[in-house]
Amino acid sequence: MSKIFVLDTKKRPLDPIHSAQARQLLRNRKAGVFRRFPFTIILKESHLELPISALRLKIDPGAKFTGIALVNDVTGEVVNAFELKHRGFAIRDSLTSRRQLRRSRRARITRYRKPRFQNRPRPEGWLAPSLQSRVENIKTWVDKLRRLAPIQAISQELVRFDMQLIRNRNIQGNEYQQGTLAGYETREYLLEKWGRECAYCGAKDVPFQIEHILSRAKGGSNSITNLTLSCEKCNTKKGTKALKEFLKKDSIRLERILSQAKRPLADAAAVNTTRFTLLNALKETGLPVETGSGGLTKFNRSQQILEKTHWIDAACVGKSTPILNIKGVKPLLIIANGHGTRQSCRTDKYGFPNRHCSRTKFHFGFQTGDIVKAVVKTGKKVGGHIGRIATRVTGSFNISTRNGLVQGISYKACKTIHKKDGYGYSS
């Protein structure tokens, strides 16, 4: 099961322990709570004789989610697991909205700042903000976990798909790219590209077959742009028919297949763009970094008959993957929320300022985004409420809990249990 991080009196990481041991140490006042998310305790007495086992940090980067797992290479035990939800697409949408508002303001016959060109050169290695945020999120959590656990090595899924292997089945290279694994690269790419459903009937959760859009009998190639997924029934029914003939009664699906076949995989493009930037950032830690492909990850997972989740994929990254023990592991879901906005005022949909934005971040010792526990003893909201707060100058706060929004809680009833760090947490 997921273990609890332990620090000694000098804040050096020790071996993670079972939650029952952590409760006993806290109950006997031999340790205190150091951090709530991920839960970490700190010992009150030094224990120099305690043995420490080296752990491997394994990362499966994704466009929307990144899986993170801490694995003991000797025993195969998954000590802890995390799923990090990125906000790259939210950043992209915000930048698009800002660009549209600025463009519309410049189009009006009013006083405006002229657009600037060629005065902001991009440095070498520049990434779009939506992509850079993914790299920074992973770097942040690598640094945090290194302070909480005895991590001695890192594994990263460097490429989601081996594009050379997909295009050329006869490519020479590492042994894992030969034979059985070659099919995993192509199949995994197609599953992601076509949404894990039959392209012809939309069936899901059935065995899929790799189908040639233009059949081999009529000159079709094995190029990835000529492949799709099909259930056995549709594959047999289509045979060697031309796609337009087979779907002549369903023009909408026909157009969708033709456009989707030529469209690149957006998520894979985002991962491939940031992969080497992330790799270089991981190498800067000074730890040995192992890399592997997405096909190898799926091969390792399939060999051990494990379900597909982000954190299990992370645990299966690389050649070093042992026989895994994942019994009782519950991943911590981490949601990247950011640190607010720098806008001086809020605007309407046309870009005109229409309301004030307070520049004061702290009110009565609390900040919007802090996780608090409020104990209300009187009134309609009697009880305990735990969640993220939105502060106000008046001292009447709103708390977002699992059961919904609780409004009008006095700051006097609140106690901080986790300071704002730009992330949300859910178990």
LINJOJO-V650353 format. One record per residue. N is the residue number from 1. RES is the residue in one small letter. NEAR is the number of other ideal C-beta (glycine too) atoms within 10 Angstrom. Layout:
# LINJOJO-V650353
n-><N | N>
res-><RES | RES>
near-><NEAR | NEAR>
This chain:
# LINJOJO-V650353
n-><1 | 2 | 3 | 4 | 5 | 6 | 7 | 8 | 9 | 10 | 11 | 12 | 13 | 14 | 15 | 16 | 17 | 18 | 19 | 20 | 21 | 22 | 23 | 24 | 25 | 26 | 27 | 28 | 29 | 30 | 31 | 32 | 33 | 34 | 35 | 36 | 37 | 38 | 39 | 40 | 41 | 42 | 43 | 44 | 45 | 46 | 47 | 48 | 49 | 50 | 51 | 52 | 53 | 54 | 55 | 56 | 57 | 58 | 59 | 60 | 61 | 62 | 63 | 64 | 65 | 66 | 67 | 68 | 69 | 70 | 71 | 72 | 73 | 74 | 75 | 76 | 77 | 78 | 79 | 80 | 81 | 82 | 83 | 84 | 85 | 86 | 87 | 88 | 89 | 90 | 91 | 92 | 93 | 94 | 95 | 96 | 97 | 98 | 99 | 100 | 101 | 102 | 103 | 104 | 105 | 106 | 107 | 108 | 109 | 110 | 111 | 112 | 113 | 114 | 115 | 116 | 117 | 118 | 119 | 120 | 121 | 122 | 123 | 124 | 125 | 126 | 127 | 128 | 129 | 130 | 131 | 132 | 133 | 134 | 135 | 136 | 137 | 138 | 139 | 140 | 141 | 142 | 143 | 144 | 145 | 146 | 147 | 148 | 149 | 150 | 151 | 152 | 153 | 154 | 155 | 156 | 157 | 158 | 159 | 160 | 161 | 162 | 163 | 164 | 165 | 166 | 167 | 168 | 169 | 170 | 171 | 172 | 173 | 174 | 175 | 176 | 177 | 178 | 179 | 180 | 181 | 182 | 183 | 184 | 185 | 186 | 187 | 188 | 189 | 190 | 191 | 192 | 193 | 194 | 195 | 196 | 197 | 198 | 199 | 200 | 201 | 202 | 203 | 204 | 205 | 206 | 207 | 208 | 209 | 210 | 211 | 212 | 213 | 214 | 215 | 216 | 217 | 218 | 219 | 220 | 221 | 222 | 223 | 224 | 225 | 226 | 227 | 228 | 229 | 230 | 231 | 232 | 233 | 234 | 235 | 236 | 237 | 238 | 239 | 240 | 241 | 242 | 243 | 244 | 245 | 246 | 247 | 248 | 249 | 250 | 251 | 252 | 253 | 254 | 255 | 256 | 257 | 258 | 259 | 260 | 261 | 262 | 263 | 264 | 265 | 266 | 267 | 268 | 269 | 270 | 271 | 272 | 273 | 274 | 275 | 276 | 277 | 278 | 279 | 280 | 281 | 282 | 283 | 284 | 285 | 286 | 287 | 288 | 289 | 290 | 291 | 292 | 293 | 294 | 295 | 296 | 297 | 298 | 299 | 300 | 301 | 302 | 303 | 304 | 305 | 306 | 307 | 308 | 309 | 310 | 311 | 312 | 313 | 314 | 315 | 316 | 317 | 318 | 319 | 320 | 321 | 322 | 323 | 324 | 325 | 326 | 327 | 328 | 329 | 330 | 331 | 332 | 333 | 334 | 335 | 336 | 337 | 338 | 339 | 340 | 341 | 342 | 343 | 344 | 345 | 346 | 347 | 348 | 349 | 350 | 351 | 352 | 353 | 354 | 355 | 356 | 357 | 358 | 359 | 360 | 361 | 362 | 363 | 364 | 365 | 366 | 367 | 368 | 369 | 370 | 371 | 372 | 373 | 374 | 375 | 376 | 377 | 378 | 379 | 380 | 381 | 382 | 383 | 384 | 385 | 386 | 387 | 388 | 389 | 390 | 391 | 392 | 393 | 394 | 395 | 396 | 397 | 398 | 399 | 400 | 401 | 402 | 403 | 404 | 405 | 406 | 407 | 408 | 409 | 410 | 411 | 412 | 413 | 414 | 415 | 416 | 417 | 418 | 419 | 420 | 421 | 422 | 423 | 424 | 425 | 426 | 427>
res-><m | s | k | i | f | v | l | d | t | k | k | r | p | l | d | p | i | h | s | a | q | a | r | q | l | l | r | n | r | k | a | g | v | f | r | r | f | p | f | t | i | i | l | k | e | s | h | l | e | l | p | i | s | a | l | r | l | k | i | d | p | g | a | k | f | t | g | i | a | l | v | n | d | v | t | g | e | v | v | n | a | f | e | l | k | h | r | g | f | a | i | r | d | s | l | t | s | r | r | q | l | r | r | s | r | r | a | r | i | t | r | y | r | k | p | r | f | q | n | r | p | r | p | e | g | w | l | a | p | s | l | q | s | r | v | e | n | i | k | t | w | v | d | k | l | r | r | l | a | p | i | q | a | i | s | q | e | l | v | r | f | d | m | q | l | i | r | n | r | n | i | q | g | n | e | y | q | q | g | t | l | a | g | y | e | t | r | e | y | l | l | e | k | w | g | r | e | c | a | y | c | g | a | k | d | v | p | f | q | i | e | h | i | l | s | r | a | k | g | g | s | n | s | i | t | n | l | t | l | s | c | e | k | c | n | t | k | k | g | t | k | a | l | k | e | f | l | k | k | d | s | i | r | l | e | r | i | l | s | q | a | k | r | p | l | a | d | a | a | a | v | n | t | t | r | f | t | l | l | n | a | l | k | e | t | g | l | p | v | e | t | g | s | g | g | l | t | k | f | n | r | s | q | q | i | l | e | k | t | h | w | i | d | a | a | c | v | g | k | s | t | p | i | l | n | i | k | g | v | k | p | l | l | i | i | a | n | g | h | g | t | r | q | s | c | r | t | d | k | y | g | f | p | n | r | h | c | s | r | t | k | f | h | f | g | f | q | t | g | d | i | v | k | a | v | v | k | t | g | k | k | v | g | g | h | i | g | r | i | a | t | r | v | t | g | s | f | n | i | s | t | r | n | g | l | v | q | g | i | s | y | k | a | c | k | t | i | h | k | k | d | g | y | g | y | s | s>
near-><14 | 20 | 22 | 22 | 24 | 24 | 19 | 16 | 11 | 8 | 11 | 12 | 19 | 20 | 17 | 25 | 17 | 12 | 14 | 10 | 15 | 20 | 13 | 13 | 19 | 14 | 9 | 9 | 8 | 13 | 23 | 11 | 12 | 15 | 16 | 13 | 16 | 21 | 18 | 22 | 22 | 18 | 18 | 13 | 8 | 11 | 11 | 5 | 5 | 11 | 6 | 12 | 15 | 13 | 24 | 24 | 24 | 30 | 25 | 27 | 26 | 23 | 22 | 14 | 17 | 27 | 25 | 25 | 29 | 27 | 29 | 18 | 17 | 10 | 13 | 15 | 20 | 25 | 23 | 25 | 23 | 22 | 21 | 27 | 18 | 25 | 19 | 21 | 14 | 14 | 19 | 16 | 12 | 15 | 13 | 11 | 13 | 13 | 10 | 11 | 16 | 14 | 11 | 11 | 14 | 12 | 9 | 10 | 5 | 7 | 5 | 11 | 8 | 6 | 8 | 7 | 6 | 5 | 5 | 6 | 7 | 8 | 5 | 5 | 8 | 10 | 15 | 15 | 12 | 21 | 21 | 15 | 20 | 27 | 20 | 16 | 21 | 21 | 16 | 16 | 20 | 20 | 10 | 15 | 19 | 16 | 14 | 22 | 25 | 15 | 18 | 15 | 17 | 22 | 28 | 25 | 26 | 21 | 21 | 26 | 23 | 25 | 15 | 12 | 23 | 20 | 12 | 10 | 13 | 7 | 13 | 7 | 10 | 12 | 8 | 18 | 18 | 14 | 8 | 10 | 19 | 18 | 14 | 23 | 26 | 20 | 17 | 20 | 22 | 21 | 15 | 15 | 22 | 20 | 12 | 12 | 16 | 22 | 26 | 23 | 15 | 11 | 16 | 11 | 7 | 12 | 6 | 22 | 15 | 14 | 20 | 20 | 19 | 15 | 16 | 11 | 9 | 10 | 7 | 14 | 11 | 14 | 13 | 18 | 11 | 15 | 23 | 23 | 22 | 23 | 21 | 13 | 13 | 18 | 18 | 10 | 13 | 19 | 9 | 12 | 13 | 13 | 20 | 10 | 8 | 17 | 20 | 11 | 7 | 13 | 10 | 8 | 15 | 16 | 11 | 13 | 17 | 14 | 9 | 13 | 19 | 7 | 10 | 10 | 18 | 11 | 15 | 19 | 13 | 23 | 24 | 17 | 15 | 23 | 18 | 12 | 17 | 22 | 16 | 12 | 17 | 21 | 13 | 10 | 15 | 7 | 15 | 12 | 21 | 16 | 17 | 24 | 25 | 24 | 26 | 24 | 27 | 19 | 21 | 25 | 21 | 13 | 12 | 16 | 6 | 15 | 7 | 12 | 17 | 21 | 27 | 23 | 24 | 30 | 31 | 28 | 30 | 24 | 13 | 14 | 24 | 16 | 8 | 21 | 15 | 19 | 8 | 10 | 20 | 11 | 22 | 18 | 16 | 23 | 14 | 21 | 16 | 13 | 10 | 13 | 9 | 7 | 10 | 9 | 10 | 11 | 15 | 10 | 8 | 10 | 16 | 10 | 12 | 11 | 8 | 9 | 13 | 10 | 7 | 8 | 13 | 10 | 17 | 14 | 10 | 22 | 16 | 17 | 21 | 21 | 20 | 21 | 15 | 22 | 13 | 17 | 8 | 7 | 10 | 6 | 16 | 9 | 9 | 10 | 20 | 14 | 20 | 18 | 25 | 15 | 23 | 16 | 9 | 11 | 14 | 12 | 24 | 16 | 23 | 15 | 13 | 8 | 8 | 9 | 10 | 18 | 11 | 14 | 22 | 15 | 18 | 8 | 19 | 23 | 10 | 15 | 13 | 16 | 13 | 19 | 15 | 14 | 19 | 18 | 16 | 12 | 10>
